[in-house]
Amino acid sequence: MPGYSGTPPQVKSLPVQTDACNKKPPGFTENLYLMFCTAATSQAQSPSEFANFSSPDVSSSAGCIDRGLRSISRWTSMHKSVGLTEIVWSSLSEDQRLAWKYFSRAIAAIGAFFVVKTGNIYFDWALGIATTTFLVIAVETQRSYSKLRPRFRKGSIRVAMALGTWGVSLLGSAMFMQAGLAASATVFSSDVGPHLSSTRSSLSQIVLLVAFVVAVPVAMINVFRQLRIAELIFHLPRQGLKQLFVRREPKVVTFPQFAHMELSVLAACLIYASSVASIYNVVSEVVQLVIHPRSNPSIERPSSGVLRTPPSAAHVEH
């Protein structure tokens, strides 16, 4: 043993510790107390520590529990410093790691074909960069968390949490606004529109429009607060990401769990990109309809001012 030149301890001192550990205090199960005693005995690094086990003040149940708790807390602190998937990733061989990378890249390439595109190259590129950055940080940092420098991994985790939190918040806000605007359009077409057409006074029309424009955001804000949408789209995602990336719980200990977690993160990124692109397409179509309203294709209005029925409709009449 390094740093020790004396005689090794006698084995007969160990049964003293075992007998002391057998004096289980009330409330302790056999398995829990045995774990404490085993951990305490295994932490002895020198003959003096072995000799201390046989002393009256340490070779008791209280001293055994204290050593067991210290050793377990030391093991827990070491266990917490690893990433979510680092235990399984470190147990894989290089061939297995490369095969898994091939498989995950193939799944990502296939899933990218099913992601909705917006047609705006700049928006698609920005969305792709954001989702790819989050995916890479979430996967790679958890594979080798303990091997990274603390400053670098903290910065990476902060970037991932910011992208995930604000990404979900923007998506949730856009979906809420879309639902609110759809409800407002229904109210306008069923109530406000008929009143505007039936009222001839321009002042009454202006007052009705102003009241509607003011009432819509006020009603949306009240619903936003009553339903606690902020907690759903900001606080809960942030707490979930903090649980995964900061506390790194629960740990992945088997390969099926490892595959499930990494493929789940990949699927979440693909679904998120597709959802954002779909909402962008809906909003862009609504804006185009407002700016450039489409004419009714079933009625043609020639330059002479006489309505002309399309040939298909005229054929039906005959």
N, C-alpha and C positions, 0 to 999 in steps of 0.2 A: 504494500500500500504506500503511495507516495507520501513522504514526510513523516514516516513512522518506522522506527527501527527496533521496537521492543518486541516482546513475545505476544503472539496473538491471543485474543481473549478465549476463555474457556467456554465450552459449549454448555456447561452446567448452569451458567448464568441465564441462559435463555428460558429454561422452564420456569425460573422465578418470574420472569416477565409474563409468561403464558398463564401462570397461576394467578398473577395479579389481574390480568386481563379477563380471567374467568369470573372475577367478582364484578358482575354486570350490575350497574345501578338501575334503579326502577325506571321504567319508561323506554329502555333501549331494547331493540330487538337483537336477536342473536347475530343476524347477518350484518346489521349496521355496526354493532360493537366489534365484531371480528374484523370488519373493514378498517375501523379506527386503529385497532391494535396492530394489524398487519402493516398498515401504512406507517405507523410510528416506528415499528421495528425495522422496516426497510429503509428508513431515512438515516440510520446510524452510519456515519461516515468514518469513524475512528474507534479504536478500542476503548477510549475514554467514554465515548457515548454509549458503547455497549455496557461498560461498567456502571454508568449512571442509571441504567435500567434496573439494576439490582439494589440501588440505594433506597432507603425507606421513603424518602420524599418524592421519588419519581416512579418507583415500581409500584404504583398504586393506580387505581382506576382513573383518578383525575389526571395524573401525569400522562397516562397512556392516551386518554382522550385528547389532551392538549397537543401532544406530538402528532396524533392522527389528524387533528384539525389543521395544524400548520402544514403538514405534508399535502393534505388534500387541497388546501387553499393554494399551495404552490403549484400543484398539478393543474388546478382549475385556471390559474392565471396564465400558465403556459398554453393551456388548451384554448383559451379565449383569444390568443394572439394569432391564430390561424384563420384563414378565410373559410367561407361557407363550403366550398368544394375543394379546398386544398388537401384535405386528408385523402380523399379518393384520387385526386389528380396526382399527388405525389406517389401513390401506390401503383400507378400505371407505368408500364414500360414505354420506351420511346416509340416503338412500333404502334402500340395501342393509342398513344397520344396523337400520333400522326394520322392514324386511321379515323379517330374521332374527329379530328379537324377536317379531314376530307368529307366525312359524313355530314357534319354540321354546316360546312360551306355549301354542300350540294342542297341541303334542305333550305338554306337561305336563298340560294339562286332560284330554286323552284318556287318558293313562296313569293319572291319578288315579281314574278310574272303575273301573279294574281292580285297584286296591290293596285288599287285604283290610281290612275294618273289624272292630273289636272290639265295637261296641255301647256301649262306655263312652265317653261324649262327652269326658270330661276326659282320658282316656288318648289318644284319637285326636287331640285338639287339641294336647296336649303333643308327641306324636310328629310331627305335622305341622309344628309350629313349629320343632322341632329340625332336621328334614330340610330345611325351606325355608331356614332360616338358613345351614346348611352349603352348600346349593346356591347361594344368592345370593353368599356370600362367595367361594366357589371360582370362580365365573364372573366376577363383576364386578371383583374385585381383579386378576385376571390380564389383564383387558382393558385396564386403565389403571393398571398397577402403578407406572410411573415418574412418573405425574402426581399420585399420592397423597402426602400427608405421611408421612415415615418412621414417626413414632409411631403414626399412625392405621393404616397398613397392617400394621405389626408386631402391633398389637393385634388386628386382624381376622384375621391369619394364625394367631395363637395361639388364638383362639376356634374357628376352623375345625379346627385340628389337635386341640384338646381334644375337640370334638364327634365328629370322625371316629375318633379313637383309642379313646375310652371307649365310643362307640357300637358299634364292632366288637367291643370286648372284652366288653361286656355281652351282645351277641348270641351270641358264641361261647361264653361261660360258660353262658348259658341253654340253648343246644343241647347242650352237654356234660352239663349236669345233667339234661336231659330224657332223653338216652340212658342215663345212669347210673341214673336212677330207673326207667326201663323195664326195664333189666337186673335191677335189684334186685327189682322186682315179679315178674319171671319166676322168679327164685330163690326168692322167698317162696312163690309159688303151687305150685312143684314140689317144694320140699324142706322149708321151714320150716312151711308150713301143714299138710301131712300129719302131721308130728311133733307139732305142737301138738294136733291132733285126736286122735291116738293116745295121747298122754300124759295121764294123769288127775291127776297131781300138779301142784298149782298152783305150787309152787316151781320145778319143772322148766320149766314154761311161762314163768314170769317170767324165769328165767335164759336160756332160749333167745331170748326176745324182746329182752332187754337185749344179748345177744351179737350178735344180728342188727343191732340199731340202732347199735351201736358199730362193727361190721365194715363196714357200708355206707359211711360217710364216709371211713374209713381206706383202704378199697380205692379209692374214687374219687380221693382225694388222691394215692395211689401211681401210679395210672394217669395222672393229670394231670401228674405230674412225669416219669414215664418217657416219655410221648409228647411232652413239651415243648409242651404246649398253650399255655402263657403266651407262648412265642415266636411261635406261629402267630397268636394272637388279639390280642397287644398289641405286641410288638417289631417284627414284620414290617409291620403296618399303619402304625405310627408312622414307620418308616424310609421306607416308600413315600410317605406324606404329606410327610415332610421333603424327599424328593427332588423332589416336585412343587412345593410351596409355598415352601420356603426356598431350595433350590438352583435351582429353576425349570428343570429339565431333563427331557426334551429340549424345545427350542423348537419351536413350530408355525410353519411358514413358508408353507404352502399352505392354501387354503380347505378342501379335503377333510379335511386334518388338523384344522383348526379345528372343522369341523362334527362330526367324529368325536369329538373330545375333549369338547366341550360336551354332545353328546347322550349320551356315555358317562357323564358325571357325572350327568346327569338320570336315566338308566336305573338307575344304581347307587343313587340316592336312592329311587327308586320301589320297586326290589327290596328294599332294606333295610327300608323302611316296611312292605311286605307281609309280609316274613319275621318282623319283630317282632310284628306283629299276629297272625300265625298262631300263634306260640309263646304269646302271651298268651291266645288262645282255648283252646289245648290245656290250659294250666295252670289256667285258670278252670274248665274242664269237669271236670278231675280234682278240684279243690277242691270243687266242687259235688257230685260223686259221693261224696266222703268225708264231707262234712257232711250231705247229704241223699241217702242211697242210694235208688236206684229199685227199686221192687218188680217182680217178674216179672209182666208183663201177661197171661201165658198161664194163670195160676192165680188164681182168685178165692177169697178166704177170707171167707165170710159171718160174721155175728155169732154164729151157732149153733155154729161151730167145725167144720162139715162142709165138706170141699172140694167145690167145685162146678166142673165142667168147663165151659169157655166153649161157646156154641152152635156155633161153627165146629168145634171138636174133637168135640162130640157128634154132629154131622152126619156127620163122617168115620167115626166108629165104627159108626153104623148102616149 
